[in-house]
Amino acid sequence: MSNVNWKKEVFTIPNFLSLFRLLLIPVYMYLYLTAKNTVSYIAAGSTLALSCLTDMIDGKIARKFNMISKVGIVLDPIADKATQVTLLVCLSLKYPVLYPVLGLMVIKETFQMVAGIVAYLNGKMLPGALMVGKVCTTVLFVSLIFMVLFPDIPGAMVDTIALVDGCFLAASFVGYVFAYLGKNKKIQDL
């Protein structure tokens, strides 16, 4: 790969935004795990909101300015999933009812990673995120950021959020199982 291609592949605004999101993870963890008052929780929630905003922006920039790169195709979902898992781990420490949601997420993401690798080794790939996965990601981020911003919500509301998040994760998991293994697979040749 020549220097020009390498620079075009790696040094793009969307890739820098994905790296920025990865760098926000320890900032969020510190802010959330050391939070003692409302202002601290708002700072943690604002960090997550910034992460979500940069996630939306990087995709739009990549498509509009033709900055889609192989590095970005890998880096963007890694930043998303690392943020989601970190968020769920931190919240599970305060709300143990979220442990099954975290477990389901780990199982789903592990399946997607293994299925993606197997598909790639067979010269195939899923052309992009499924709509059910995008909806699931949005629901997770909105509900979990809500829990960060409002740390004193009633237990019944936490239970409801855990149930809703679990249902969306399960639907997304089933969608990806069918996309990779179902009768009408969505994987395509590279």
Phi, psi and omega per residue, in radians:
M1 nan 2.269 -3.121
S2 -1.304 2.896 3.131
N3 -1.025 -0.706 -3.109
V4 -1.098 -0.840 3.128
N5 -1.115 -0.737 -3.126
W6 -1.065 -0.788 3.129
K7 -1.121 -0.720 3.135
K8 -1.167 -0.562 -3.120
E9 -1.320 -0.661 -3.013
V10 -1.770 -0.850 -3.017
F11 -1.531 1.276 3.103
T12 -2.123 2.712 3.115
I13 -1.025 -0.810 3.121
P14 -1.023 -0.674 3.121
N15 -1.161 -0.699 3.095
F16 -1.121 -0.651 3.104
L17 -1.160 -0.667 3.081
S18 -1.143 -0.726 3.079
L19 -1.104 -0.693 3.088
F20 -1.033 -0.733 3.111
R21 -1.084 -0.685 3.092
L22 -1.123 -0.665 3.126
L23 -1.225 -0.419 3.111
L24 -1.283 -0.338 -3.081
I25 -1.039 -0.919 3.126
P26 -1.149 -0.510 3.087
V27 -1.117 -0.838 3.106
Y28 -1.038 -0.838 -3.115
M29 -0.972 -0.824 -3.141
Y30 -1.069 -0.853 -3.105
L31 -1.073 -0.740 -3.096
Y32 -1.270 -0.826 -3.045
L33 -1.241 -0.347 3.104
T34 -1.833 0.053 -3.086
A35 -1.097 2.362 -3.141
K36 -2.170 -0.278 -3.079
N37 -2.551 3.087 -3.085
T38 -1.013 -0.742 -3.131
V39 -1.051 -0.702 3.127
S40 -1.111 -0.746 3.129
Y41 -1.190 -0.630 3.087
I42 -1.137 -0.672 3.092
A43 -1.097 -0.743 3.104
A44 -1.125 -0.785 3.120
G45 -1.126 -0.647 3.113
S46 -1.156 -0.622 3.079
T47 -1.095 -0.735 3.100
L48 -1.166 -0.709 3.119
A49 -1.076 -0.704 3.085
L50 -1.082 -0.717 3.101
S51 -1.069 -0.798 3.122
C52 -1.107 -0.713 -3.141
L53 -1.098 -0.786 3.133
T54 -1.163 -0.525 3.086
D55 -1.128 -0.752 3.119
M56 -1.173 -0.716 -3.079
I57 -1.197 -0.707 -3.047
D58 -1.107 -0.659 3.114
G59 -1.165 -0.716 3.133
K60 -1.134 -0.756 3.121
I61 -1.105 -0.773 -3.107
A62 -1.037 -0.761 -3.120
R63 -1.295 -0.786 -3.058
K64 -1.154 -0.701 -3.062
F65 -1.840 0.310 3.108
N66 0.899 0.865 3.114
M67 -1.894 0.433 3.094
I68 -1.267 2.238 -3.108
S69 -2.358 2.794 3.095
K70 -1.089 -0.667 3.103
V71 -1.077 -0.782 -3.138
G72 -1.154 -0.624 3.123
I73 -1.094 -0.538 3.109
V74 -1.540 -0.770 -3.024
L75 -1.174 -0.709 -3.090
D76 -1.048 -0.900 3.122
P77 -1.178 -0.514 3.079
I78 -1.107 -0.775 3.115
A79 -1.097 -0.721 3.118
D80 -1.058 -0.923 -3.048
K81 -1.200 -0.670 3.106
A82 -1.102 -0.682 3.106
T83 -1.154 -0.792 -3.133
Q84 -1.100 -0.792 -3.124
V85 -1.133 -0.754 3.112
T86 -1.057 -0.773 3.124
L87 -1.057 -0.803 3.135
L88 -1.161 -0.673 3.108
V89 -1.090 -0.855 -3.129
C90 -1.059 -0.800 -3.129
L91 -1.202 -0.574 3.120
S92 -1.126 -0.512 3.088
L93 -1.110 -0.570 3.127
K94 -1.596 -0.613 -3.095
Y95 -2.147 1.525 -3.081
P96 -1.015 -0.343 3.104
V97 -1.077 -0.283 3.138
L98 -1.475 -0.138 3.141
Y99 -1.009 -0.751 3.082
P100 -1.091 -0.603 3.088
V101 -1.128 -0.781 3.096
L102 -1.062 -0.773 3.121
G103 -1.049 -0.780 3.117
L104 -1.095 -0.691 3.118
M105 -1.104 -0.767 -3.129
V106 -1.100 -0.740 3.120
I107 -1.105 -0.811 -3.133
K108 -1.058 -0.852 -3.093
E109 -1.178 -0.619 3.087
T110 -1.129 -0.770 3.086
F111 -1.017 -0.845 -3.109
Q112 -1.064 -0.704 -3.138
M113 -1.142 -0.837 -3.131
V114 -1.133 -0.816 3.139
A115 -1.093 -0.681 3.108
G116 -1.122 -0.727 3.118
I117 -1.141 -0.797 3.127
V118 -1.060 -0.785 3.122
A119 -1.061 -0.784 -3.128
Y120 -1.066 -0.760 3.136
L121 -1.129 -0.383 3.088
N122 -1.704 0.260 3.084
G123 1.304 0.451 -3.118
K124 -2.289 2.862 3.056
M125 -2.773 2.736 3.006
L126 -1.369 2.219 -3.011
P127 -1.201 -0.202 3.125
G128 3.025 -3.139 3.134
A129 -1.197 2.515 3.062
L130 -1.328 2.661 3.111
M131 -1.021 -0.693 3.136
V132 -1.096 -0.580 3.083
G133 -1.222 -0.688 3.115
K134 -1.153 -0.730 3.113
V135 -1.130 -0.746 3.117
C136 -1.044 -0.795 3.128
T137 -1.050 -0.756 3.139
T138 -1.108 -0.815 3.140
V139 -1.062 -0.783 3.132
L140 -1.047 -0.878 -3.101
F141 -1.089 -0.778 -3.119
V142 -1.106 -0.847 -3.081
S143 -1.187 -0.689 -3.101
L144 -1.303 -0.626 3.049
I145 -1.133 -0.669 3.063
F146 -0.987 -0.760 -3.141
M147 -1.158 -0.569 3.099
V148 -1.223 -0.783 -3.083
L149 -1.225 -0.492 -3.122
F150 -2.147 1.348 -3.010
P151 -1.219 -0.211 -3.106
D152 -1.863 0.485 3.136
I153 -1.183 2.629 -3.110
P154 -1.093 2.648 -3.129
G155 -1.008 -0.638 3.136
A156 -1.106 -0.626 3.117
M157 -1.229 -0.668 3.082
V158 -1.086 -0.761 3.113
D159 -1.055 -0.734 3.132
T160 -1.126 -0.765 3.112
I161 -1.076 -0.760 3.125
A162 -1.067 -0.734 3.135
L163 -1.137 -0.815 3.141
V164 -1.091 -0.823 3.134
D165 -1.074 -0.725 3.107
G166 -1.072 -0.716 3.118
C167 -1.128 -0.763 3.122
F168 -1.160 -0.687 3.084
L169 -1.109 -0.746 3.132
A170 -1.089 -0.768 3.126
A171 -1.088 -0.732 3.117
S172 -1.123 -0.755 3.122
F173 -1.021 -0.841 3.127
V174 -1.067 -0.742 3.112
G175 -1.020 -0.748 -3.139
Y176 -1.277 -0.575 3.057
V177 -1.060 -0.825 3.120
F178 -1.153 -0.632 3.141
A179 -1.117 -0.630 -3.124
Y180 -1.598 -0.607 -2.974
L181 -2.128 -0.196 -3.017
G182 -1.267 3.046 -3.130
K183 -1.037 -0.706 3.131
N184 -1.882 1.141 -3.105
K185 -0.970 2.592 3.129
K186 -1.804 -0.037 3.141
I187 -1.235 2.580 -3.078
Q188 -2.244 2.832 3.065
D189 -1.144 2.545 3.090
L190 -1.156 nan nan
